[in-house]
Amino acid sequence: MSGGRAPSKDQRFAVISRRVVFVGGSALFVAGILAALNGQVGLGLALFAITFLAVMARGLMTVIRGQRALADRDRAQVPDGPVRSSDAPAPVEQVVAALLGMNGDGLPYRIGAFPGPDGVRVDVQWKNEEMRWQTLFVRGSQAYAWRMEVDLDPSTGRYKFVEHSGKASVRAAAGPMGAVAYGEWTWQKGKTSGSRSATFVEGADGQVTVTGPGGPRTSWEGAVMIKPADAKVPVFTVLRNNGWRPRFDWFGARMFEK
C-alpha cells in the first residue's frame, strides 16, 4: 500500500480474498468446462454458478469498501447562530463570509465568491476527482466534475442557482480478437436532487492512481465519487438560516437543494 503505512487487517483480508477468488475461480471455471466436455453438463453449470457468485460477492465487497472510504470524507460545519426570518434577511456580506468560512483543506469542494449579474455569485466547485487504472487486459480512466453557481440578490434577499456536471471515461482492452478502445464525455446543466456518481476499481498493486481532494494516491484499489448533496446541503442551510430564500420557495424547490 502507498504512504508507508502497514496495511490494516481489513486491507490484508481484501488482498488475500481477491487472490483466493481469482485462483479458485479460475480453477472452478476450467473444471466446469472440462465437466461439460465430458458430458457432465449439470456439474459444469454448477461450477460456473459458484464461480459467478464468488466473483459477484467479491465485487460487492469492493463497492462496500469504496463507499466506506468515501463516507469518511470531511463534512462542512455550518456556523452556529440565530436563525433569521425571511422578512429580515442578513446582509449579503455576512452571508458570503459565513459561506467562505466553511472552506477547509479536507473538504472535497471549495467555495468562492465574486461579483455577479444580480449582486454576488457564489461558486461551489468540486475538487478534482479522477482515477486511472491498469489490469492484465484493461486500461482505463474515469473523471468526474461538478460545480454550482448561486446568484445572490442583495436588494431582495433572494437567490437562484444552477448546477454543471460532467464525466469523462476512457477504456482500452486487449484480447484474443485484438485491441479495443473507446471514450465517452458528457456535460449537462440544470438542477439535480439526490444525484451521485461513483466508480470503484481494483487492480494490481501500484496500478490504480486516484487524484482526489487529498491529492494523488497510488495503490491496488481506488474509488472516486461526487455527491452534490454534501456541498449543497451546508450551502443552502447557511442561506436559509440567514433568512435568504429562492424566488419560489416550495417543497419541489427545496428538493433540488439536496
N, C-alpha and C positions, 0 to 999 in steps of 0.2 A: 504494500500500500504506500501511497505518497505521504510526504510530510514527516517521515522519520519516526512515526509513532507505531508502536506494536499493535497489530490487529486485535480487535476485540473478539470475545467469544462468539458473538453474533456474526462477525465478519469471517472468522475461521470456519464456522459452520456453513456459511454461504459458499465459500470456496470449495470445501470438501463435497458438499451436496451437489454442486454443479459438476464436479468431476465424476461423481458416482452416477449421476443421471446420464452424463454423456457416454461414459464407458458402458454402463449397464444397459442404457437404451440402445446403443449401437449393437451390443451383443444380442439383445432380445429381438431387434429388428431383423438381423441376419438370421437368427434362429427361426423367426416367423416365416421368412422367405423360404428357407430350407424345408420347413414343415409343409408349407403349401405345395412346394415342388414334389414332395414325397407323398402327396395325396392327403395329408392331414390338414385339410382346409380349416376345420374348426379350431385346431390348436394354433395354426398360423394367425387366424383372426384374433384369437385371444391374446397372443403375444403382441400383435400390432396395437390392440386396445390398451394393454398395460403400458406399452411404450408411449402411446399418445397421452395417457393420463399422467404418467410421470413427468413428461415434458410440460404439460399444461400446469401441473402443480408447481413445478419449478419456476415457470414463467410468472405464475401468480405471486410467488414469493418475491420475485424480483420487483414486481409492481408495488407490493406492500412495503418493501424496504425503501423503494424510491419515494413513496408517499410519506413514509415516516420521516425520512431525512428532510424533505421539503417542508413538512409541518413544523420542524424545529427552527425555521427562519424567524428573525425578529419581527415584531409587530410594532407599529407606531403607537405611542402613548398619547391619547387625546388629553390636552391640558385641562386641569380642573378649573372650575369657575362657575359662577351663576349662569343659569340658562335664561337667555333674554327672550322677550316676546317678539313676535314678528312685527308688531306695531312699533317697536323701538329697536331696530337692528343696530348692531355695533358698527362703529366707523370702519371703513374698508381697510384703513391702515392697521387697526387692531386685528382684524380677521386675517389679513395677509401675514402679520407677524406670528399669529398662532399656527398658521399652516406651515410656514417655513421653520418654525421651532420644532416641528415633528421630525425633521430630517435627521438621519443618522446613518453612519457608515454601514451598519449591519442590515439596513432595510433593503429590500430588493428593488426599490424605486426611489426616485428623488423628486422633490417638489421645488418648482421655481416660480417666479412671478415677474411680470414686466408690463408696461403699458399696453392696453388692448383697445379694441374698437369701441367698447362701451365704458371703459374706465381702466380696469385691471384684468389681465389674463393670467390665470394660474395654470401652469403647465406641470402635469404629473406624468413622468416618463419612467417606464420600467427599465432597469439596468440590463446590460447585455445578457442574453440567455442563448447560449449556443453550445452544441455538443458535436464532437467528431469521434468516430469510432472505426475500428477495423477488426474484422474477424477473419476466419480462414478463407471464406469465399466472398465476403461482402465488405464494402467500404461505404460509409455514408456520413452525412451531416444533417443536423436539424437546428434551426434557429427560429426564435420567436421574438416578436416586437409588439409593444403596446404603449400608447400614450393617450392622455386625456387633456382636453383644453376646457377650462372652466372660466367663463367670462363673468366678471363681477361688475354690476352697475351701481356705483355709489349713490346715485340720486334716488334710487328706488329700493335698494337692499335686495335686489333680485339677482339670480344667477341662471345661466344656461350652460350646457356642456355638450361636448361631442367626443366620441372615442375613435381612435385609429388603431387598428390591429392588423398584424400580418405574420406570415410564416414562410419559411423557405426550407426546402429539403432537397437533398441530392443523394442518389443511391447508385452504386456501381457493383455489379456482381459478375463473377466468373464461374462457369460451369461446363459440363460436357458439350453443350451446344454453342459455346462461345461466350463472349462478354456482352453484358447488357448494362446500359446506364440511362438514367432519366432524372429529371429535376422538376420541381414544382414551386411556384411562387404565387402567393395570394396576398391581397391587401384590401381591407374594407374600412368604411367609415360609417359611423352610426352610433347606436347605443346597445349595450348588452346587459343581460341580467343573469347572474349566476354562472357565467361562462368560465371555462378553464381549458387550457391547452397544455399537454404534458407528453413527454417521451421518456421511456426507461430503457436502458441498454446495458447488456453485459458483453464483455469481450475478453480477450487475453490480457494478462497483466500489462499495464502501461499502454494499452491501445485504445483507451477511452479518455478523451480530454473534454472537460466541461469548463466553459467560461461563463461564470455567473456573477452574482453580486459580491462574492468573496474573492473574485479573481480566478485565474485558471487553476485547474486541478486535474492531474493525470492519474488514472487508476485502472482497475479492471471492470468497473461499473460506473454508471453515471445516470443522472436524472436532471431534466430541465423542465420547468413549468412556469406558466404565467397564470395567475389567478387575480383578475382585476379587482375583485371584491376586497382583497387585502389592502389595496390602496384607496378604493372608492369609499369604503365604509368610514375610515377615520377622517377623510377629507370632508365628506358631507355631514358627518357628526359635528365637526367643528363649525361648519357653516350654519347648520340648524341651531346649534347651541348658542350661536351669536345672533340669532334672530333672522338670518337670511333664508330666503325661500325661492323656489323656482316660480316662474310666472303662473303656471297652473299647478298647484300643489294638491295632488290627489293620490289615491292608492297606486294607480298604474304608474305615475311618475316616480313615486318612491321605490317601486320595484327595480327601476333602472339605476338606482343609486346603490345597488348591492351586487 
